[in-house]
Amino acid sequence: RFQSILNNPNAFGELCFIGFVALLYLIIVIDSTIAKIAISPLTVLLLLGIVLSGSRTALLMTIIFSGVILAYYNYHERKQRVYLIVTFVLAIMLVVYLAFGGFPELIDHIRADFDTSGRDKIWYNILKIISDDGLKGIGYGNLTYVYNERFRVLTSAHNMYLGIYAEFGFIGFSLILLWLVFVFVGTHNRIIVPQTDRNREYLIVANALLIAFLVGQMTEFSFLHISTINTFILAFIGFSFNIRQRIKPV
């Protein structure tokens, strides 16, 4: 994945998104105001990298991640709200800049008839596989091989939900989705409990990352596979579980 960042916009955009989340997390963790200010400009560079990569998935994940962070505005500690306001203002300025002709190549790429880069054909073929083996599934990690046998193309599902359904079947798909909902709801229920601001900030980042990941996986299939972002999301889920043990839910 790292080797392809120079010629694969999705890989470059994904890694910039991971870096953006990691830096925001560091800004929350670090106590020194000077250190926070020192590393904040790096988030702007990573946002620029996401925009210039032209990766619609990474751009959408960044928007969703930032939106969820803002949605928890009332639950942030006071000094974090200042950063949120500044981020919101910068986001509006970026949108205005794009609306008035900024980064025309990016806009043309995003608008390009809203094409799915061939993913629609892949999804249609996976639905055929699901119609034949959807109840029991074809087995974990087997989709690439089964797809190649049937359609003579080596590819990913490019959709986590179709990929999980095809591999795990209806029961496995349902259990995984229920577990992910359990993770989100359980974390949310502890965010809204009166507690130390630091614990709450950790949980907000974890939930925002989870939601952004689940939206981004509508066009990718990284969950439960060997990948950078899968490792990152599972680490944050585990981290949120660790914090949740110390907080009584509502």
Summary of the structure (lengths in Angstrom):
residues: 250
radius of gyration: 19.6
end to end distance: 40.7
largest distance: 59.1
contacts: 731
relative contact order: 0.12
helix: 76%
strand: 0%
